Amino acid sequence: MIQAIVFLPLIGALIAGLLGRTIGHRPSEYITTGLLLISAVLSWVVFLPVAFGGGLVGAEVDGHTAVLKVEVMRWIQVGDMDLRWVLRVDTLTAIMLVVVNTVSSLVHVYSIGYMADDPHRNRFFAYLSLFTFAMLMLVTADNFLQMFFGWEGVGLASYLLIGFWYTKPSANAAAMKAFIVNRVGDFGFALGIFGAFMVLGQITFDGAFAAAGEFATTGLPVMQFLGWQFDAMTVVCLLLFMGAMGKSAQFLLHTWLPDAMEGPTPVSALIHAATMVTAGVFMVARLSPLFETSPFAMTVVLVIGAITAFFAATVGLVQNDIKRVIAYSTCSQLGYMFVALGAGAYSAGIFHLFTHAFFKALLFLGAGAVIHAMHHEQDMRNMGGLRKKIPITYAMMLIGTLALTGVGIPGSEFLGFAGFFSKDSIIEAAYAVGGNAGAFSFWLLVIAALFTSFYSWRLIHLTFHGEPRPAARGHDDHAAHDDHGHGHGSAYDHAHEAPNVMLVPLYVLAAGAVLAGAAFYGMFFHDVEHIEHFFAGAIVVDHELIEAAHHVPLWAKWSATIAMIIGFVAAYVMYIRRPDIPGKLAAQNPGLYQFLLNKWYFDELYDAIFVRPALWIGRAFWKGFDDWLIDEKISEGLGRRVQNVTSWVTRLQSGYVYHYAFAMLIGVAALLTWAIAAGGLI
């Protein structure tokens, strides 16, 4: 069954990719989607026994660890290293199988309607299935090298999907940007793998965890570099986290994520909810025994996560593209997940990853339905009043927003949407960390919760409430006309609900956005015994932190809810009651507005620091070294010298005998002169 879960998407990708032109678009869609649906059902079959106390069927129990290993083949054998391709399934993997395959299968179904008019949709579905397979290889990895294979696979698939519309220059640029920025993180990840093998002497996870556990008695190893001494595990963990920063778009390596919106909307949903960006979170959770050996690395993860949550939330306040608002929301929510990981509350981070998959996929696919209804319009300033035209999509987006903003009653185990339970768990864990890092993270997360509520409800108000704005309603100078001058009406007038093939996935995701938090809160964060029983050794469980998180002050428990309410009220006042306020605020604070609108100028900063110098160096090597020195002076220059010499020599070959006789006479005279001068004839 595990083999089927992992390899069915690959089979679909091969069929659609290699035979798509032969069998046609419709069979390609149905085959890839059908195989993903089977894989998703089987994933739930694996997960439900774990979730409700039965444990993994067929798993071996070793102490507190329950893991099922399925060997696929012998992979690499070098010296003493005999590396097998093994599918590792424990509770953490089972969770990720459900997340990846459920969201991916629903995205496949949704894409049948969304991409119905695309002439290359067989290639699109092949890429989607390949993306899913690569992520499944990552989450079922049993060793570092196997994980790296899946890691690079999702990077390749994201490049193919972001740049799917390859005739669109902005899509090509976005795909290249995602690929290059991730190469920076992947370089650190590769070094981290090398370092882990050097320090731990193991490449399998079980061997590495066992070796790291021995450091508790033998002491942590030291790494020397250029005369400096560093804690070896700190260096290894920071390098591994560098890879997570790239894949999961954390602060400084986040710039590729909003540009990824250039791909089709189903791609955005798959990247942001289930595959690419969750890879870094999963990796840190999987390697939690290693990160636990370095408190400094854990603090770095905590602080970077908090900064990311705050930074992305500030940028989301002023974005006007409906997909980019949701994209920055993803970046911010990933920051929450890393705060949980850095705090040592790994189960809370995975809990938020689990719930986030449902409501973020719901929001992206809902946004796709809006874009579909508005004939590919994505600027929220050109919308308005759509709740009357597309009430079902409005209801779905409303559920996703309630889940994202964390609507619920603190202290309750049942009353709340999915995001309420998982996000509040992280905020409470950040408070429980204590110290400067804990306080810093706690307050940034609370402020980010306020901003999240504001920009989420801003999106709802601008898109669905109020009256249609002029650009949406259309005037005589904007409305489309046919060849006879008759108007076709505006995008708003023609707006309509998406077909059922696009709406059904929204219903399923909406159910998850409502129920996933309450249904699984006890397993992920209720108490230590529940968590330990549920994860069965798949991650590290910090007893003291979780107990402290459940006993934070009442005001700390209510802080996120209060922030959410403030954000909701502010958005209502500014976009419903007094819609003139945002424009006035932007005019009164042009510097701050432009700073946020331009995403803290990171793209411009990186362009000045990295891109332009790289181009200058490239041109210098091209024009100065290659063209001038190599081509002009060496290759072509020597060639011209040889040509000049040979031209001069050929002029001596006149073909007249008396010329040759004269040259011989001159030669004999020169020879005699030299001999006499040298005394040879005396």
N, C-alpha and C positions, 0 to 999 in steps of 0.2 A: 504493500500500500504506500509506503514512504517513497519508493522508487516512482510510483505512478504520480504522486503529488508533485515531485520535483521535475520529472522528465516529460509529462504530458504537455506543458507549455512549450518545451523545446521541440517536440514533435509537431505541434501546431505551427511554430515559427518556421520550421523547415518546409512543411507542406505549403504554407502560404508564400514563403519567400522563394522557393525553387519552382513550385508548380502553379503559382498564382495566375500567371498569364495563360496557362493552359486550361485550368479548371474554371477560371473566371472569378470575379469579385465576390459574388454572393456565396459560393461554396467556401471561399477563403475565410469570409467573415463567420460563417456558421461553424466551420471546423475549429478554428482557433477559439471562438467563444465557447463552443460546446466542451472542448477539452479543458478550458479554464474553469468552467462551471463544475465539471467533474472533480477537478483538483481542489476547488473551494469546498465542495461537499465533503470530500475525504479529509480535508484539513480540519473541519469541524468534528468529524468522527474521531480524529486523533485528540483534539483539544477538549471536548466535552467531558470525557472520563477524568482528565486531569483537573478540570475546573470544579467538578462536583464530587471529588473524593476518591475516584476509582484509580487514579494514577495512570501512567503510560502503559498501555497494553503491550506486554512482551518485553518491558524494560528490565534491565538488570539493576538491582538495588545494591549499592555499595556504600555502607554507612548511611549517610544522609543524602546520598546522590542517587537519583533515579534517571537513568539515561538509556536510550535505545540507540544502538549503533548498527548501521547497515552498510556492509562493505560493498562497494561497486566494482573496484578493480585495484590491482597493484599499480601504483602510479609512478613513483620515482624510487630508484634504488641506487644509491651512491655510497660506496664504502660501507660504513656501519649503519647508515640511514636507510631504512626500509619504510617508505612513506606510502600508505594506502589511501585510496579515495574512499572516504567513509562519510556517510550521511549521519550526522549526530542529531538526535532528537531528544530534547528534554523539555521542561516546562517553558523555558524562554524561547526555544525554537518553535514549540507548538503555538505559542502566542503569535509569533511572527508569521508562521504559516497561515494562520487565520487572517491576520491583517493583510498580508501581501495578496493572497489568492482571492479573498473576498472582495477587496477593493478592485483588484485587477479584473476579475470576472465581471463585476458591475460596470467598470469602465469599458470593457469589451462590448457589453450589451448596449450601453449608451452610445458608443461610437458607431454602431450600425446605423443609428439615426443621424447622428451629428455629422458623420463623414459620408453620408449617402451620395453626395454629388461630387466627391473627390475622385478623379480618374485614376489615382494611384493607391486606392484604399487597401488593396491586397498587400502592398508593401507596408502600409501603415500597420495593419494587423499583425504582420510578421514581426515588425519592430516591437510592438506592444508585448507580444508573447516572448520574444527574446529578452526584453527588459525584465519580465517577470521571472523567467528562468534564471537569469544572472543573479537576481536578488535572492531567489531560493537557494542557489548555490552558496551565496554568502551566509545566509542564516543557518544552513545545515552543515557548515564547515566544521571539521574536527581538528584542524591544524591551521597555523598561520598562512601557509602557502595556499591552501585551498580557499581560505577567506580572501586572500589577495586576488585570486583568480576571479571570484565573484565580484570583488570590489572594483576591479578594472572593467569587468563585464558591464556593470551598471553604468560606469562612466562612458563606455562606448555606446551603449544603447541610448543613454540620455542625449549624447551628441547627435545620433541619428534621428531621434524624435524631435528634439528642439529645432534642428535644421531640416525637418521633413519637407517643408515648403522651400526647397533649395533655390527656387527662382526669386525668392524674396531676399534682398540683401541684408535686411535687419535680422532675419532668421538665421542666415549663415553666420553673421557676426555674433549673434547670441550663442549659437552652438559652439563656435570657436572659443568664445570667452569662457563658457562653462567648462570646456575641455581643458583649457590652459590653466585657469584658476585651480581646477581640481588636480592638475599635475603638480602644483606647488604643494598641496596637502598630501598627495600620494607619494611625493618624494620623501616627506617626513615619515609617512606611514611605512614605506619600504625600509628606511633607516631604522625605524623602531623595531621592525621584524628582525632585521639583521642584529640589532643590539640585544633583543630578547634571546635570540639563539646564542649569541656570544656569552651573555651573562648567565642564562639559565641552562644552556646546553641542551635545550629541548625545542622541538618545533610543533609538537602536538600540544593541545590545550591541557590535557590531563597531566602530562609530564611537566609542562611549564608551571602549572598551578602548584604541583607537588614541590617543585624546586623552590618556588617563591615562598611556600609555607615553611621550608627549612630555614629561611633567613631569620625567622623568629628566634631561633636558638643559636645560629651561627653568626648572626649579624649581617647587615646589608653590605654588599660588595661596593668597592670604590672604582671609579673609572678615571683614568688620567688622560688629559688631552692638552698638549702644548704647555705642559708644566702645571696645569691646574688639576685639581682633584674634584670630582663630582660624585654624588651618590648615583650609582649606576642605574638603579630602578627608577629614580626620578627622571633621569635623562631618557630612559626607554619609554616611560609613560608619557612624557611630554611630546616625544616624537610620535607616538601612537595617537595622542590627542590631536596633534597637528593634522593627521589624516582625517580625523573626525571633524575638525573645523572646516576642512575643505568640502567634504561630502555633505555635512549637515549645515553648511552655510553659516558658520559662526562669525562673530565680529572680526573684521580684517580680511576674512576669506569669504565674505557673504555676497560680494558684488555680482556674482553670476546668477543668483537666484531670481531677482526680479526680471532680468533680461530673458530668462527661460520662458517667460510668458509669450514669446514670439512663436512658440510651437502651438499646435492645436490644443484647445481647451482640455480634451481628455488626457493629453500628455501632462498638462499642468496638474490635474487631479492625481494622476498616478505618481508623479514625481513627489508632490508635496504631501501626499497622504500615506503612501505605502512603500515606496521603494527608495529612491536616491537619498533623500534627506534623512530618512530614518536609519540609514546604514551606520552613520557615526554613533548615534545613540545606542543602537544594538551592540556595536563593537565595544564601546566602553563598558556596557553592562556585562557582556560576555567575558571581558577581561577584568572584571571587578576584583578578583583575587590579586592581580598584579597592581592595580591602582591603589589597593588598600595598603600596599607596602610603602607608599610615598604620600605622606600628608601634604607636602608642598604641591605635588601634582594635583591632588584632589582640590586644593584651594584654588589653583589656577583654573581648573574646570568650573568650579563654583562661580568665580568672579567673571570669567569670560561669558558664561551662560547668562548671568545677571545683566551684564552690559549689553549683550545681544538682545535680550528681551526688551530692555528699555530703549535701545537705539532703534530697533525695527518698529516699535510701537510709535515712537515720535515721528518717523518718516511716514507711517501709515496714516497719520492724521490729515495729511494734505494731498495725498495722491488722488488722482481723478479717474484713472483707468480702473475699472471694476476688478479686473484680474490682478492688477498690481497691488491693490489694497489687500486682497486675500493673500497674495504672495508675501507681503511684509508681515502679515499676521502669522503665516507659517514660520517665518524667520524668528519672530518673537516667541512663538510657542515652543520652538526648538530650544530657545534659550532657557525656558522653564524646565524643559527636560534635563538639560545639562546642569542646571542648578541642583536638581534632585540627585543626579549622579555624583556631583561634586560634594554634596552634603553627606553622601553615603546612603541615601534613601533610594537605592536602585529600583526597588519595587514601585515606588511612586513615579519615577521617571518612565518606567515601562508602562505603568497604568495610564499616564498621560499620552504616551505614544499610541496605546490601544484605543482610547476614547477619541483622541485627536484624528485618527484615521477616518472615523465615521463622519464627524461633523465637518472636517476640512474637505473630504471628498464631496460631501453634500453641498458645501458652499461653492466649490469650483464647478461641479456639474450643474448646480443651479445657476451660476453665473453664465455657464455655457448656454443654458436654456434661454436666459435673458438676451444674450448676444444673438442667438438663433432667432429669437422673436423680433429683435431690432435690426435684423439684416446686417449683422456683423458690426454694429456700433458698440464700442466699449467704453466711451467716455460718459461717466455718470452725469456730467453737466448737460448732456444731450438727451437725457431720459426724463423720468418723472411720471407719476400717475399710472404706473404699469400694473398696480394691484388689480385694477379693473379689467385689464386686458388678459393678464396671465395669473389668475388667482391661485392656481395650484402651485406654480413656481414660487409665487410670493409666500405661500404657506410653508413650503419646503425651506426657502431661504430664511424665513423667520425662525424655524426650528433650529437651523444651523447656527444662527446668530445667538439664540438663547443658550445653546450649548457652548459656543465659543466664549461668550462673555461670562459664563459661569453663574447662571441664574439658579438659585437654590436657597435653602434655609440652613445656615451653619448649625452644626450639632445634630442634624437629621441624617439618618442613614438611607433614606428613601426619597425624600422630597428634593429633587434637583435634577437638572440635566447633566449629561455625561461630563462636560467640561468642568462643572462645578465641583464634583467629587475629586477629580484628578488634579485640577489646578490648585484647589485649596489645600490638598495634601502636600503639594510641593511648597506652597507658601508657609505652611505650618512647619515643615521640615527645615526650611531656611531659617525661620525664627529659632528653632531648636538648636541649630548649630552654634549660635552665640558668637561672641567676639566681634571684632570689627568686620571680618569677612561675612559672618552671618547677618549682622545688622545691615550692612551694605546691600547684600543680596535681597534681604527681606523687603526693604523699602523700595528698591528698584522694581521688584516684582509687583508690589502693591501699586506703584505709580503706573507700571505697564498695564496692570489690570484696568485702571481708570481709562488710560488711553485706548486700550482694546475695546472697551465698551463704547467709547465715543466714536471711534472710526467705524466700528461695526454698525452702529445705529445710524451714523452718517450715511453709510452705504445704503441701508434700507430706506432712509428718508429720501435721499436723492434719486434713487432708482424707482421706488414704488409709490411714494406718497406725494402729496401736493398735486399741482396741475402740470401737464406736460409742458416742458420748456419749449421756447420757439424752435430750437434746432430739432427737437423731437416731433413737434406738431407739424412743422414745415410751413413756410410762407411761399408766396409766388416766386421769389427768387431762389428758393431752396428746393421746392417740391420737384419731383421728377416729372418729365413730360415725354410723351411719345412723339413720333415724327410729325404728327398733325397738331401738336401743341396742346393736347389734352393732358391735364395733370393726372398722375397716377396716385397721388396722395402721399402721405408721409410714412416714415417708418413706424410711427406710433399708430397710425390708422390701420396699418396692415399687420400690426403685432398680434400674435396668436400663440396659444399653448403649443409646446413641443409635442411630437407624437408619443404614443404610449411606450415605445421602445426606449425613449429617453426619460420618461417619467417614472417607470417602474423601478429603475435603480435608485431614483431619489426617494421613493417610498421606503425601500429597504434600508438605505443609509439614514433616513430620518428616524426609523425605529431604533437603530443603533445609537444615534445622537441623543435620543430620549432615555433609553433603558440601559445602555452599557455601563454607565457610572454606578447606578444603584445596584445593578445585578452583580457586579464584580468588585465592588468596593471592599467587601469583607476579605476577599482573596488577596488583594493587592496592598491594602493599607489598614485594615480594621485593627488587627493586633498581631503581635509577633508570632504567635502559634499558628494562626491562619496563614501568614505569609510563609513561614518555614515549611509548613505542610504543603502549601500550594507549589512553591518553587522547588522544593526537595533538593536543595543544594545547587540549583542552576545559577544563582547569584549569591553574593554576600548579603547577609541580613544583619544590620546594626541594631541590636536590641535596644540599647540605651537611647539612640537617636529617635527611634520610632515611638518609644514610650514617652520621651520628652515632647515629641511633636503632638501627641494626643493630649498633653497637659499644658499647652501654651495658654497664656491669658485669654480671657473671653474677647477682649478688644482685638487681639491678633487674629482670632478665628473669624471675627466679623469684618476685619479690615478690607479684604478683597471684595466682599459683598457691598460694603459701603462705597468703595471706590467704583464698583460696577454701577451702582445707583447714581452716583454723581456724574459719571460719564454718560449714562442714559439721559438724565435730565438736561445736561449741557447740550447734547446732540438734539434733543427735542426742541429746546428753546432756540437754538441757532439755525435749525433747518426746517422747523415747522412754524413756530410762533414768530420768530424774528429772523427771517432769512437774509436780512440785510447785514446782520452782525458779522458773518465770516468775511465778507468783502471789506468791511471797515477795519476789522482786526488785521487783515493782511496789508491794508494800506498804511495802518499806523505802525506796523512792525515789518517793514519790507525786508530787512536784513534777516530776521529770524524766519520769515516765511520762505524766502529764497533758499536759506540754509537747509530747511527741512524739505522743500520741494526738490532740491538738487541732491538729496540723500546724504547730507553732511559733506558733500563735495568729494566723496571717496573716489569716484570715477575720475574726476579731474585731477585729484592728488596722485593717484596711481599712474595716470597718463603722464604727469609731469615727472614723477620719480622713476618710473620703470619703462613706460612705452616709448616716450620720446628719446630718452638716452639710448634705449635699445635700437631704435630706428637710426639714430645718429651714428652709433657704433657700426650698425649694419651697413649704412651708406658709406661710412669711412672705409670699411673693409672692401666694399663693392667698388667704389669709385677710386679710392686711393691705392689700396693694396692689389685688388684683382685687376681692375681696368688699367691703372697707370703703371704699377710696378710689374705685375706678372705679364699682362697682355702687351702693353705699349713698350715697356723697357726691356723685358726679358724675352718673351716669346716673339712678338712682332719686331722688337728692336734688334735682337740678334739676327732674326731673319732678314731684316733690311740691310744689316752690315754684311752678312754673307752675300746677299744679292749685289750690293755695291762692289764688293771685292771681285766677285765672279764676273760682273759686267766689265770691270777694269781689265781683268785677265783676258777676257774674250776679245777685247780690242787688240791685244798683242797677237792674236792668231789671225793675221791678215791673209795667209795663203800664198804670199809671194816669196820666191826662193831668195831673192836678194835681201829681203827683210830679215830672213832667218840667218843668212850669211853675215849680214852686218851685225846682228845680235851675237853671233858666235865670235866674230872678230872682237867686238867690244868685250866679251867674256874672256877671251884669251888674253887681251891686253890687260884687263883687270887682274887676271890670275898672275901674269908675269910681274906686274907692278907690285902685287902683294908679296911674291916670292923674293923679289930683289930687296924690297923694304925689310923683309924678315931675314935677309942674309942667306937665303937658301941657295942662290946661284953663285956665290963667291967662294 
